[in-house]
Amino acid sequence: MISAVHLSHAFGGHKALQAVSFRVHKGEFAFLTGRSGAGKTTLLRILHGQLPLQAGKARIAGYDLASLRRGRLPLLRRDVAVVFQDFKILPDRTVAENVRLPLEVCGLPDGQIARRVDSVLAVLELERAANLPCAVLSGGEQQRVAIARAMVAGPKVILADEPTGNLDRDMALRLMDVFKQFHAHGVTILMATHNHDIVAATPQARVLNLEAGFLGQAGGACPAGGAA
Amino acid sequence: MPRRGRGVILLRRALARAFLQIGGAPGLHLMAALALALACFLAGGLGLFLANLEGNLLEKHGHAQFRIYWKPGADMAEVRRQWETIRAMPGVDELTGLTPEESLESLRSTMDEGYDFPRPAVATTLPPKALASFAVRGTDTSPARELLERLKALPGVERVRIAPAQLDVAQALRSLSAAALGPLAGALALAVALVAYLAARLCLEGRRAEVELMRLVGAKEWFVRLPWVVSAALTSVAGSLMGLAALAALRLVLAGRLYGPPLWIKLAPMPLEETAAIVALAACMSALGGLLAARR
């Protein structure tokens, strides 16, 4: 589902990633750990097509990033959703308006959008907040809105960049339960984090450790909803 | 769902977003429309001024006049036929013919009251003559030269006179207006485009996060940009119509004051085609501005 071979990336003279190679199988849950500045966000941004592939090869959800044309990038982003550390939600819009955005840009009819939004909000216990503007929500609720938005279009892969970075321990663990729930339905998840608590609380996940742009030892793989 | 059906839904949503964008920031769009109105008012005003200046100048100085003299004693029936022939010649706007008697009468009216010519004697020595007014078009002098040759070749014509300075003035006016209009129209189109681009850019700044987010969740580029193009064009059409309406009102006020003694200046309204061209140009340049403003 996700593969990288000798992936390198530099910002000017600074080498953010150096010959990183790994593979995450379909239905697998993997953590990308490492200190701040280790290259976790850079790797996720490359896999989501936000940064160009400078060296090496990468594939995700069936898309070869080296040969991906610009016009097909939106299609990749419909199959590969991202949860950002800073949520990236629109504070002046309601919860439902934020969550429906990925479905609106796909051209789904309004009726189908409403059904899917209701269903994902119910899973994330946000149905009562559906018509509230996001600005009035707590940090944990806003992050759940971001997760709902990522999940609503039924992506094959979720890339999560420090999704619990701005939350307290309890809220972080509760959100991890939500991710585990989606993982149990076969979604492949690659989550960047430096929170050891949530890594420890997810024993079924494999750990990829990035240090100064290099990928260290990887743990065992454990696909949940699909074959390795 | 069929791909075409989704395309229609997306198009409808993109257009709805254009209206939502305007509704979401009405003050900003109103200011943008006013800026465009001002640009179109100035553009239209300058165009109106130039067109009327040209019209007024050419009416007074844009014609070359040929004075045609026939031989004294020429057959007046033949001369009158030739006047009709000259009137039908291309480029001739007006022809005033004078028989020897009419020339004498004209001459007499300029003399002191009470003075009289010995009519029959003088009338026989005066030639029939005509004053042909030729409209100068473009900077090419050859039509005027050709007409001169044709007039000289008419049977019974003794001589034809033309004032070269008059022809030069008319040609200079033509070439001046032709040279000025192109660059001015270009500069004004650029000004409209810049105003539209800046207005769209300002609107976009307030919605940068949303635009970026749409791209991140898989929106195609045309879906992201179309609302900006449409809202910029709509704002521009509204602005340009406001500007041109203000200009039309101003022209009505000025036209009454200018067409009277001592000026007698006619202030013609802007032709419908030119008005439509300004609105269309402003809309196109604004749409381009919106397209550029929403680029990655």
Interface residues (C-beta under 8 A of the other chain):
Chain A: H48 Q50 G71 P74 L75 L76 R77 R78 A81 V82 K88 L90 L101 P102 E104 V105 C106 G107 L108 P109 R149 A153
Chain B: M1 G5 R6 G7 I9 L10 R13 A209 E210 E212 L213 M214 R215 L216 V217 G218 A219 K220 E221 F223
